[in-house]
Amino acid sequence: MKRAIPILLFIILHGLSGCSRHITDANLRQVKPDMNSKEVESILGPPTRTETPPELKFPEVKTMPVTKYIYEQDGKTVELLFVGDKLASGNEAVKGSFEK
């Protein structure tokens, strides 16, 4: 029995490592303004990359940090804008679509 547990664990982890999350617009619709980054990642998974847009950096002014989460999939790109650790609201919050 003790020997079966590590083997079973290896099989499960090995099987999961090949799985990648396929994000859909239905997933994007679950993302709401004021969600924090962890809540968004629980729905969409981790972003392909993040950026701090240079045009939004104003060192002389104390502002909340701005981060752009970028998700790329099948040649399509979706960008989510976070202010502080909350998803922004309005037209700039979510740009793009995964639909064909």
Biopython code that builds the backbone (N, CA, C, O; Angstrom):
import numpy as np
from Bio.PDB.StructureBuilder import StructureBuilder

atoms = [
    (1, "MET", "N", (0.824, -1.201, 0.000)),
    (1, "MET", "CA", (0.000, 0.000, 0.000)),
    (1, "MET", "C", (0.865, 1.261, 0.000)),
    (1, "MET", "O", (0.579, 2.209, -0.731)),
    (2, "LYS", "N", (1.922, 1.276, 0.818)),
    (2, "LYS", "CA", (2.791, 2.451, 0.869)),
    (2, "LYS", "C", (3.447, 2.701, -0.484)),
    (2, "LYS", "O", (3.701, 3.847, -0.853)),
    (3, "ARG", "N", (3.715, 1.648, -1.208)),
    (3, "ARG", "CA", (4.364, 1.769, -2.504)),
    (3, "ARG", "C", (3.380, 2.265, -3.571)),
    (3, "ARG", "O", (3.788, 2.927, -4.524)),
    (4, "ALA", "N", (2.120, 1.958, -3.422)),
    (4, "ALA", "CA", (1.114, 2.340, -4.413)),
    (4, "ALA", "C", (0.826, 3.845, -4.390)),
    (4, "ALA", "O", (0.506, 4.424, -5.428)),
    (5, "ILE", "N", (0.935, 4.475, -3.237)),
    (5, "ILE", "CA", (0.619, 5.905, -3.125)),
    (5, "ILE", "C", (1.586, 6.760, -3.948)),
    (5, "ILE", "O", (1.122, 7.616, -4.702)),
    (6, "PRO", "N", (2.915, 6.572, -3.842)),
    (6, "PRO", "CA", (3.812, 7.385, -4.677)),
    (6, "PRO", "C", (3.617, 7.129, -6.176)),
    (6, "PRO", "O", (3.728, 8.051, -6.984)),
    (7, "ILE", "N", (3.331, 5.898, -6.540)),
    (7, "ILE", "CA", (3.112, 5.590, -7.954)),
    (7, "ILE", "C", (1.851, 6.293, -8.457)),
    (7, "ILE", "O", (1.849, 6.881, -9.538)),
    (8, "LEU", "N", (0.790, 6.227, -7.671)),
    (8, "LEU", "CA", (-0.459, 6.884, -8.037)),
    (8, "LEU", "C", (-0.263, 8.405, -8.121)),
    (8, "LEU", "O", (-0.758, 9.043, -9.050)),
    (9, "LEU", "N", (0.444, 8.972, -7.172)),
    (9, "LEU", "CA", (0.721, 10.402, -7.172)),
    (9, "LEU", "C", (1.514, 10.796, -8.420)),
    (9, "LEU", "O", (1.222, 11.815, -9.044)),
    (10, "PHE", "N", (2.506, 9.999, -8.780)),
    (10, "PHE", "CA", (3.302, 10.267, -9.979)),
    (10, "PHE", "C", (2.419, 10.256, -11.225)),
    (10, "PHE", "O", (2.549, 11.129, -12.083)),
    (11, "ILE", "N", (1.539, 9.293, -11.330)),
    (11, "ILE", "CA", (0.661, 9.178, -12.500)),
    (11, "ILE", "C", (-0.262, 10.394, -12.587)),
    (11, "ILE", "O", (-0.453, 10.949, -13.669)),
    (12, "ILE", "N", (-0.824, 10.803, -11.474)),
    (12, "ILE", "CA", (-1.725, 11.956, -11.461)),
    (12, "ILE", "C", (-0.980, 13.229, -11.853)),
    (12, "ILE", "O", (-1.444, 13.979, -12.712)),
    (13, "LEU", "N", (0.168, 13.477, -11.233)),
    (13, "LEU", "CA", (0.928, 14.689, -11.520)),
    (13, "LEU", "C", (1.448, 14.702, -12.950)),
    (13, "LEU", "O", (1.460, 15.747, -13.600)),
    (14, "HIS", "N", (1.871, 13.557, -13.435)),
    (14, "HIS", "CA", (2.360, 13.471, -14.808)),
    (14, "HIS", "C", (1.224, 13.746, -15.793)),
    (14, "HIS", "O", (1.425, 14.415, -16.807)),
    (15, "GLY", "N", (0.063, 13.242, -15.500)),
    (15, "GLY", "CA", (-1.098, 13.479, -16.359)),
    (15, "GLY", "C", (-1.517, 14.928, -16.362)),
    (15, "GLY", "O", (-1.904, 15.454, -17.406)),
    (16, "LEU", "N", (-1.449, 15.590, -15.218)),
    (16, "LEU", "CA", (-1.845, 16.993, -15.124)),
    (16, "LEU", "C", (-0.841, 17.925, -15.786)),
    (16, "LEU", "O", (-1.213, 18.999, -16.259)),
    (17, "SER", "N", (0.421, 17.529, -15.825)),
    (17, "SER", "CA", (1.435, 18.417, -16.393)),
    (17, "SER", "C", (1.213, 18.650, -17.873)),
    (17, "SER", "O", (1.647, 19.674, -18.400)),
    (18, "GLY", "N", (0.556, 17.737, -18.557)),
    (18, "GLY", "CA", (0.281, 17.905, -19.973)),
    (18, "GLY", "C", (-0.973, 18.696, -20.244)),
    (18, "GLY", "O", (-1.244, 19.045, -21.393)),
    (19, "CYS", "N", (-1.743, 18.986, -19.220)),
    (19, "CYS", "CA", (-2.998, 19.719, -19.402)),
    (19, "CYS", "C", (-2.721, 21.215, -19.385)),
    (19, "CYS", "O", (-2.038, 21.722, -18.495)),
    (20, "SER", "N", (-3.252, 21.908, -20.364)),
    (20, "SER", "CA", (-3.175, 23.362, -20.331)),
    (20, "SER", "C", (-4.593, 23.894, -20.385)),
    (20, "SER", "O", (-5.464, 23.325, -21.043)),
    (21, "ARG", "N", (-4.803, 24.959, -19.707)),
    (21, "ARG", "CA", (-6.134, 25.532, -19.613)),
    (21, "ARG", "C", (-6.467, 26.249, -20.929)),
    (21, "ARG", "O", (-5.656, 27.020, -21.444)),
    (22, "HIS", "N", (-7.638, 25.994, -21.453)),
    (22, "HIS", "CA", (-8.124, 26.679, -22.646)),
    (22, "HIS", "C", (-9.122, 27.731, -22.175)),
    (22, "HIS", "O", (-10.189, 27.405, -21.653)),
    (23, "ILE", "N", (-8.761, 28.989, -22.365)),
    (23, "ILE", "CA", (-9.597, 30.082, -21.896)),
    (23, "ILE", "C", (-10.618, 30.424, -22.969)),
    (23, "ILE", "O", (-10.289, 30.473, -24.155)),
    (24, "THR", "N", (-11.843, 30.658, -22.556)),
    (24, "THR", "CA", (-12.909, 31.040, -23.482)),
    (24, "THR", "C", (-13.470, 32.400, -23.080)),
    (24, "THR", "O", (-13.163, 32.918, -22.006)),
    (25, "ASP", "N", (-14.289, 32.965, -23.948)),
    (25, "ASP", "CA", (-14.952, 34.219, -23.593)),
    (25, "ASP", "C", (-15.927, 34.019, -22.439)),
    (25, "ASP", "O", (-16.214, 34.959, -21.698)),
    (26, "ALA", "N", (-16.437, 32.801, -22.284)),
    (26, "ALA", "CA", (-17.301, 32.503, -21.131)),
    (26, "ALA", "C", (-16.499, 32.671, -19.837)),
    (26, "ALA", "O", (-17.027, 33.163, -18.839)),
    (27, "ASN", "N", (-15.219, 32.263, -19.853)),
    (27, "ASN", "CA", (-14.365, 32.485, -18.686)),
    (27, "ASN", "C", (-14.172, 33.985, -18.449)),
    (27, "ASN", "O", (-14.236, 34.460, -17.315)),
    (28, "LEU", "N", (-13.936, 34.717, -19.534)),
    (28, "LEU", "CA", (-13.734, 36.164, -19.407)),
    (28, "LEU", "C", (-14.950, 36.855, -18.813)),
    (28, "LEU", "O", (-14.809, 37.810, -18.050)),
    (29, "ARG", "N", (-16.149, 36.381, -19.156)),
    (29, "ARG", "CA", (-17.369, 36.996, -18.621)),
    (29, "ARG", "C", (-17.525, 36.769, -17.116)),
    (29, "ARG", "O", (-18.287, 37.483, -16.464)),
    (30, "GLN", "N", (-16.820, 35.793, -16.561)),
    (30, "GLN", "CA", (-16.865, 35.550, -15.116)),
    (30, "GLN", "C", (-16.005, 36.561, -14.355)),
    (30, "GLN", "O", (-16.183, 36.750, -13.151)),
    (31, "VAL", "N", (-15.089, 37.198, -15.048)),
    (31, "VAL", "CA", (-14.186, 38.171, -14.434)),
    (31, "VAL", "C", (-14.928, 39.495, -14.297)),
    (31, "VAL", "O", (-15.479, 40.011, -15.269)),
    (32, "LYS", "N", (-14.936, 40.037, -13.090)),
    (32, "LYS", "CA", (-15.699, 41.260, -12.786)),
    (32, "LYS", "C", (-14.784, 42.351, -12.230)),
    (32, "LYS", "O", (-13.763, 42.052, -11.611)),
    (33, "PRO", "N", (-15.154, 43.628, -12.452)),
    (33, "PRO", "CA", (-14.377, 44.721, -11.870)),
    (33, "PRO", "C", (-14.227, 44.554, -10.354)),
    (33, "PRO", "O", (-15.106, 44.018, -9.679)),
    (34, "ASP", "N", (-13.115, 45.018, -9.855)),
    (34, "ASP", "CA", (-12.758, 44.980, -8.431)),
    (34, "ASP", "C", (-12.317, 43.605, -7.938)),
    (34, "ASP", "O", (-12.002, 43.454, -6.758)),
    (35, "MET", "N", (-12.286, 42.584, -8.826)),
    (35, "MET", "CA", (-11.695, 41.303, -8.411)),
    (35, "MET", "C", (-10.198, 41.524, -8.257)),
    (35, "MET", "O", (-9.600, 42.306, -8.996)),
    (36, "ASN", "N", (-9.590, 40.830, -7.289)),
    (36, "ASN", "CA", (-8.142, 40.946, -7.174)),
    (36, "ASN", "C", (-7.471, 39.955, -8.126)),
    (36, "ASN", "O", (-8.133, 39.102, -8.717)),
    (37, "SER", "N", (-6.165, 40.078, -8.265)),
    (37, "SER", "CA", (-5.445, 39.265, -9.246)),
    (37, "SER", "C", (-5.564, 37.770, -8.962)),
    (37, "SER", "O", (-5.628, 36.971, -9.896)),
    (38, "LYS", "N", (-5.593, 37.385, -7.703)),
    (38, "LYS", "CA", (-5.720, 35.957, -7.360)),
    (38, "LYS", "C", (-7.084, 35.411, -7.771)),
    (38, "LYS", "O", (-7.187, 34.276, -8.236)),
    (39, "GLU", "N", (-8.124, 36.212, -7.602)),
    (39, "GLU", "CA", (-9.463, 35.782, -8.023)),
    (39, "GLU", "C", (-9.521, 35.603, -9.541)),
    (39, "GLU", "O", (-10.099, 34.640, -10.045)),
    (40, "VAL", "N", (-8.913, 36.546, -10.254)),
    (40, "VAL", "CA", (-8.891, 36.448, -11.717)),
    (40, "VAL", "C", (-8.097, 35.216, -12.149)),
    (40, "VAL", "O", (-8.528, 34.477, -13.034)),
    (41, "GLU", "N", (-6.940, 34.997, -11.528)),
    (41, "GLU", "CA", (-6.126, 33.832, -11.872)),
    (41, "GLU", "C", (-6.832, 32.524, -11.543)),
    (41, "GLU", "O", (-6.578, 31.515, -12.201)),
    (42, "SER", "N", (-7.707, 32.513, -10.548)),
    (42, "SER", "CA", (-8.439, 31.282, -10.235)),
    (42, "SER", "C", (-9.429, 30.942, -11.352)),
    (42, "SER", "O", (-9.821, 29.785, -11.502)),
    (43, "ILE", "N", (-9.830, 31.937, -12.128)),
    (43, "ILE", "CA", (-10.755, 31.717, -13.251)),
    (43, "ILE", "C", (-9.995, 31.490, -14.552)),
    (43, "ILE", "O", (-10.302, 30.560, -15.298)),
    (44, "LEU", "N", (-9.002, 32.338, -14.827)),
    (44, "LEU", "CA", (-8.303, 32.306, -16.118)),
    (44, "LEU", "C", (-6.960, 31.597, -16.092)),
    (44, "LEU", "O", (-6.398, 31.282, -17.141)),
    (45, "GLY", "N", (-6.441, 31.343, -14.889)),
    (45, "GLY", "CA", (-5.091, 30.804, -14.776)),
    (45, "GLY", "C", (-4.093, 31.949, -14.802)),
    (45, "GLY", "O", (-4.481, 33.109, -14.939)),
    (46, "PRO", "N", (-2.811, 31.633, -14.672)),
    (46, "PRO", "CA", (-1.808, 32.702, -14.680)),
    (46, "PRO", "C", (-1.686, 33.317, -16.071)),
    (46, "PRO", "O", (-1.876, 32.627, -17.072)),
    (47, "PRO", "N", (-1.370, 34.612, -16.140)),
    (47, "PRO", "CA", (-1.248, 35.253, -17.450)),
    (47, "PRO", "C", (-0.007, 34.764, -18.192)),
    (47, "PRO", "O", (0.931, 34.241, -17.591)),
    (48, "THR", "N", (-0.026, 34.944, -19.499)),
    (48, "THR", "CA", (1.151, 34.630, -20.314)),
    (48, "THR", "C", (2.309, 35.516, -19.877)),
    (48, "THR", "O", (3.447, 35.066, -19.750)),
    (49, "ARG", "N", (1.985, 36.801, -19.650)),
    (49, "ARG", "CA", (2.993, 37.738, -19.133)),
    (49, "ARG", "C", (2.280, 38.929, -18.499)),
    (49, "ARG", "O", (1.079, 39.125, -18.685)),
    (50, "THR", "N", (3.037, 39.710, -17.755)),
    (50, "THR", "CA", (2.504, 40.936, -17.167)),
    (50, "THR", "C", (3.379, 42.105, -17.610)),
    (50, "THR", "O", (4.556, 41.932, -17.924)),
    (51, "GLU", "N", (2.792, 43.282, -17.629)),
    (51, "GLU", "CA", (3.530, 44.498, -17.980)),
    (51, "GLU", "C", (3.088, 45.628, -17.069)),
    (51, "GLU", "O", (1.951, 45.668, -16.599)),
    (52, "THR", "N", (4.009, 46.538, -16.835)),
    (52, "THR", "CA", (3.675, 47.800, -16.198)),
    (52, "THR", "C", (3.833, 48.844, -17.292)),
    (52, "THR", "O", (4.953, 49.232, -17.626)),
    (53, "PRO", "N", (2.725, 49.298, -17.847)),
    (53, "PRO", "CA", (2.808, 50.208, -18.991)),
    (53, "PRO", "C", (3.598, 51.466, -18.655)),
    (53, "PRO", "O", (3.290, 52.145, -17.675)),
    (54, "PRO", "N", (4.622, 51.788, -19.461)),
    (54, "PRO", "CA", (5.453, 52.967, -19.162)),
    (54, "PRO", "C", (4.667, 54.269, -19.202)),
    (54, "PRO", "O", (4.984, 55.206, -18.470)),
    (55, "GLU", "N", (3.654, 54.337, -20.044)),
    (55, "GLU", "CA", (2.876, 55.584, -20.116)),
    (55, "GLU", "C", (2.055, 55.818, -18.861)),
    (55, "GLU", "O", (1.522, 56.909, -18.657)),
    (56, "LEU", "N", (1.949, 54.786, -18.011)),
    (56, "LEU", "CA", (1.169, 54.933, -16.787)),
    (56, "LEU", "C", (2.055, 55.110, -15.550)),
    (56, "LEU", "O", (1.550, 55.177, -14.429)),
    (57, "LYS", "N", (3.352, 55.185, -15.748)),
    (57, "LYS", "CA", (4.276, 55.396, -14.633)),
    (57, "LYS", "C", (4.541, 56.892, -14.485)),
    (57, "LYS", "O", (5.013, 57.549, -15.413)),
    (58, "PHE", "N", (4.236, 57.403, -13.326)),
    (58, "PHE", "CA", (4.505, 58.795, -13.024)),
    (58, "PHE", "C", (5.259, 58.852, -11.697)),
    (58, "PHE", "O", (4.634, 58.970, -10.642)),
    (59, "PRO", "N", (6.586, 58.769, -11.730)),
    (59, "PRO", "CA", (7.346, 58.700, -10.479)),
    (59, "PRO", "C", (7.157, 59.907, -9.573)),
    (59, "PRO", "O", (7.293, 59.802, -8.354)),
    (60, "GLU", "N", (6.843, 61.053, -10.171)),
    (60, "GLU", "CA", (6.691, 62.244, -9.343)),
    (60, "GLU", "C", (5.331, 62.302, -8.648)),
    (60, "GLU", "O", (5.128, 63.114, -7.745)),
    (61, "VAL", "N", (4.418, 61.458, -9.059)),
    (61, "VAL", "CA", (3.083, 61.442, -8.466)),
    (61, "VAL", "C", (2.878, 60.094, -7.772)),
    (61, "VAL", "O", (3.141, 59.041, -8.353)),
    (62, "LYS", "N", (2.418, 60.137, -6.555)),
    (62, "LYS", "CA", (2.142, 58.897, -5.821)),
    (62, "LYS", "C", (0.798, 58.348, -6.292)),
    (62, "LYS", "O", (-0.258, 58.886, -5.961)),
    (63, "THR", "N", (0.856, 57.283, -7.060)),
    (63, "THR", "CA", (-0.356, 56.648, -7.562)),
    (63, "THR", "C", (-0.322, 55.166, -7.244)),
    (63, "THR", "O", (0.707, 54.623, -6.841)),
    (64, "MET", "N", (-1.437, 54.539, -7.428)),
    (64, "MET", "CA", (-1.489, 53.096, -7.223)),
    (64, "MET", "C", (-0.777, 52.430, -8.390)),
    (64, "MET", "O", (-0.835, 52.927, -9.514)),
    (65, "PRO", "N", (-0.102, 51.305, -8.137)),
    (65, "PRO", "CA", (0.580, 50.615, -9.237)),
    (65, "PRO", "C", (-0.428, 50.078, -10.254)),
    (65, "PRO", "O", (-1.508, 49.608, -9.898)),
    (66, "VAL", "N", (-0.046, 50.162, -11.517)),
    (66, "VAL", "CA", (-0.885, 49.678, -12.603)),
    (66, "VAL", "C", (-0.167, 48.507, -13.257)),
    (66, "VAL", "O", (1.014, 48.601, -13.591)),
    (67, "THR", "N", (-0.883, 47.405, -13.438)),
    (67, "THR", "CA", (-0.315, 46.213, -14.062)),
    (67, "THR", "C", (-1.272, 45.705, -15.121)),
    (67, "THR", "O", (-2.486, 45.671, -14.923)),
    (68, "LYS", "N", (-0.706, 45.315, -16.238)),
    (68, "LYS", "CA", (-1.496, 44.741, -17.319)),
    (68, "LYS", "C", (-1.215, 43.230, -17.362)),
    (68, "LYS", "O", (-0.066, 42.814, -17.510)),
    (69, "TYR", "N", (-2.270, 42.416, -17.233)),
    (69, "TYR", "CA", (-2.163, 40.974, -17.406)),
    (69, "TYR", "C", (-2.455, 40.677, -18.864)),
    (69, "TYR", "O", (-3.480, 41.111, -19.391)),
    (70, "ILE", "N", (-1.576, 39.950, -19.518)),
    (70, "ILE", "CA", (-1.737, 39.636, -20.930)),
    (70, "ILE", "C", (-1.855, 38.124, -21.088)),
    (70, "ILE", "O", (-0.974, 37.367, -20.680)),
    (71, "TYR", "N", (-2.965, 37.705, -21.689)),
    (71, "TYR", "CA", (-3.227, 36.295, -21.973)),
    (71, "TYR", "C", (-3.176, 36.111, -23.478)),
    (71, "TYR", "O", (-3.873, 36.808, -24.216)),
    (72, "GLU", "N", (-2.348, 35.170, -23.942)),
    (72, "GLU", "CA", (-2.240, 34.877, -25.369)),
    (72, "GLU", "C", (-2.613, 33.420, -25.603)),
    (72, "GLU", "O", (-2.183, 32.524, -24.877)),
    (73, "GLN", "N", (-3.417, 33.210, -26.626)),
    (73, "GLN", "CA", (-3.876, 31.853, -26.920)),
    (73, "GLN", "C", (-4.344, 31.791, -28.373)),
    (73, "GLN", "O", (-5.139, 32.624, -28.807)),
    (74, "ASP", "N", (-3.861, 30.822, -29.108)),
    (74, "ASP", "CA", (-4.282, 30.599, -30.494)),
    (74, "ASP", "C", (-4.201, 31.872, -31.342)),
    (74, "ASP", "O", (-5.090, 32.137, -32.150)),
    (75, "GLY", "N", (-3.136, 32.657, -31.158)),
    (75, "GLY", "CA", (-2.943, 33.863, -31.945)),
    (75, "GLY", "C", (-3.796, 35.048, -31.512)),
    (75, "GLY", "O", (-3.763, 36.096, -32.158)),
    (76, "LYS", "N", (-4.543, 34.906, -30.454)),
    (76, "LYS", "CA", (-5.398, 35.993, -29.951)),
    (76, "LYS", "C", (-4.837, 36.481, -28.615)),
    (76, "LYS", "O", (-4.201, 35.729, -27.875)),
    (77, "THR", "N", (-5.089, 37.754, -28.329)),
    (77, "THR", "CA", (-4.572, 38.362, -27.104)),
    (77, "THR", "C", (-5.702, 39.052, -26.351)),
    (77, "THR", "O", (-6.545, 39.730, -26.938)),
    (78, "VAL", "N", (-5.694, 38.860, -25.036)),
    (78, "VAL", "CA", (-6.620, 39.559, -24.146)),
    (78, "VAL", "C", (-5.783, 40.252, -23.083)),
    (78, "VAL", "O", (-4.864, 39.658, -22.518)),
    (79, "GLU", "N", (-6.106, 41.521, -22.811)),
    (79, "GLU", "CA", (-5.399, 42.297, -21.794)),
    (79, "GLU", "C", (-6.369, 42.700, -20.699)),
    (79, "GLU", "O", (-7.486, 43.142, -20.967)),
    (80, "LEU", "N", (-5.921, 42.539, -19.453)),
    (80, "LEU", "CA", (-6.704, 42.961, -18.292)),
    (80, "LEU", "C", (-5.881, 43.987, -17.532)),
    (80, "LEU", "O", (-4.690, 43.778, -17.299)),
    (81, "LEU", "N", (-6.500, 45.090, -17.145)),
    (81, "LEU", "CA", (-5.815, 46.173, -16.472)),
    (81, "LEU", "C", (-6.153, 46.175, -14.983)),
    (81, "LEU", "O", (-7.318, 46.252, -14.593)),
    (82, "PHE", "N", (-5.114, 46.090, -14.167)),
    (82, "PHE", "CA", (-5.270, 46.123, -12.715)),
    (82, "PHE", "C", (-4.725, 47.438, -12.183)),
    (82, "PHE", "O", (-3.652, 47.883, -12.590)),
    (83, "VAL", "N", (-5.464, 48.056, -11.279)),
    (83, "VAL", "CA", (-5.007, 49.248, -10.571)),
    (83, "VAL", "C", (-4.936, 48.844, -9.116)),
    (83, "VAL", "O", (-5.931, 48.428, -8.522)),
    (84, "GLY", "N", (-3.733, 48.973, -8.541)),
    (84, "GLY", "CA", (-3.510, 48.352, -7.237)),
    (84, "GLY", "C", (-3.532, 46.854, -7.496)),
    (84, "GLY", "O", (-2.808, 46.372, -8.367)),
    (85, "ASP", "N", (-4.311, 46.140, -6.791)),
    (85, "ASP", "CA", (-4.465, 44.704, -7.051)),
    (85, "ASP", "C", (-5.911, 44.393, -7.432)),
    (85, "ASP", "O", (-6.382, 43.271, -7.243)),
    (86, "LYS", "N", (-6.609, 45.385, -7.966)),
    (86, "LYS", "CA", (-8.018, 45.205, -8.338)),
    (86, "LYS", "C", (-8.182, 45.420, -9.834)),
    (86, "LYS", "O", (-7.572, 46.319, -10.412)),
    (87, "LEU", "N", (-9.013, 44.584, -10.459)),
    (87, "LEU", "CA", (-9.315, 44.759, -11.870)),
    (87, "LEU", "C", (-10.058, 46.073, -12.048)),
    (87, "LEU", "O", (-11.036, 46.348, -11.352)),
    (88, "ALA", "N", (-9.584, 46.878, -12.982)),
    (88, "ALA", "CA", (-10.199, 48.185, -13.232)),
    (88, "ALA", "C", (-11.615, 48.005, -13.766)),
    (88, "ALA", "O", (-12.010, 46.910, -14.167)),
    (89, "SER", "N", (-12.359, 49.087, -13.762)),
    (89, "SER", "CA", (-13.702, 49.064, -14.346)),
    (89, "SER", "C", (-13.690, 49.936, -15.591)),
    (89, "SER", "O", (-12.751, 50.702, -15.809)),
    (90, "GLY", "N", (-14.705, 49.825, -16.385)),
    (90, "GLY", "CA", (-14.803, 50.644, -17.588)),
    (90, "GLY", "C", (-14.274, 49.932, -18.819)),
    (90, "GLY", "O", (-13.940, 48.748, -18.778)),
    (91, "ASN", "N", (-14.204, 50.682, -19.924)),
    (91, "ASN", "CA", (-13.840, 50.119, -21.215)),
    (91, "ASN", "C", (-12.398, 49.630, -21.285)),
    (91, "ASN", "O", (-12.090, 48.751, -22.089)),
    (92, "GLU", "N", (-11.518, 50.175, -20.469)),
    (92, "GLU", "CA", (-10.114, 49.824, -20.525)),
    (92, "GLU", "C", (-9.762, 48.581, -19.694)),
    (92, "GLU", "O", (-8.639, 48.084, -19.780)),
    (93, "ALA", "N", (-10.688, 48.084, -18.910)),
    (93, "ALA", "CA", (-10.400, 46.985, -17.987)),
    (93, "ALA", "C", (-10.069, 45.684, -18.701)),
    (93, "ALA", "O", (-9.098, 45.013, -18.350)),
    (94, "VAL", "N", (-10.860, 45.323, -19.692)),
    (94, "VAL", "CA", (-10.644, 44.070, -20.431)),
    (94, "VAL", "C", (-10.707, 44.391, -21.915)),
    (94, "VAL", "O", (-11.712, 44.890, -22.422)),
    (95, "LYS", "N", (-9.604, 44.090, -22.603)),
    (95, "LYS", "CA", (-9.533, 44.330, -24.052)),
    (95, "LYS", "C", (-9.274, 43.005, -24.751)),
    (95, "LYS", "O", (-8.410, 42.236, -24.328)),
    (96, "GLY", "N", (-10.005, 42.739, -25.802)),
    (96, "GLY", "CA", (-9.746, 41.554, -26.612)),
    (96, "GLY", "C", (-10.776, 40.473, -26.384)),
    (96, "GLY", "O", (-11.672, 40.599, -25.549)),
    (97, "SER", "N", (-10.625, 39.405, -27.152)),
    (97, "SER", "CA", (-11.556, 38.285, -27.117)),
    (97, "SER", "C", (-10.834, 37.037, -27.602)),
    (97, "SER", "O", (-9.893, 37.125, -28.391)),
    (98, "PHE", "N", (-11.272, 35.879, -27.131)),
    (98, "PHE", "CA", (-10.722, 34.616, -27.612)),
    (98, "PHE", "C", (-11.611, 33.979, -28.676)),
    (98, "PHE", "O", (-11.266, 32.935, -29.228)),
    (99, "GLU", "N", (-12.758, 34.605, -28.966)),
    (99, "GLU", "CA", (-13.669, 34.062, -29.966)),
    (99, "GLU", "C", (-13.087, 34.268, -31.359)),
    (99, "GLU", "O", (-12.300, 35.186, -31.589)),
    (100, "LYS", "N", (-13.480, 33.414, -32.265)),
    (100, "LYS", "CA", (-12.952, 33.470, -33.634)),
    (100, "LYS", "C", (-13.670, 34.491, -34.463)),
    (100, "LYS", "O", (-13.351, 34.667, -35.639)),
]
sb = StructureBuilder()
sb.init_structure("model")
sb.init_model(0)
sb.init_chain("A")
sb.init_seg("    ")
for serial, (resi, resn, name, xyz) in enumerate(atoms, 1):
    if name == "N":
        sb.init_residue(resn, " ", resi, " ")
    sb.init_atom(name, np.array(xyz, "f"), 0.0, 1.0, " ", f" {name:<3s}", serial, name[0])
structure = sb.get_structure()
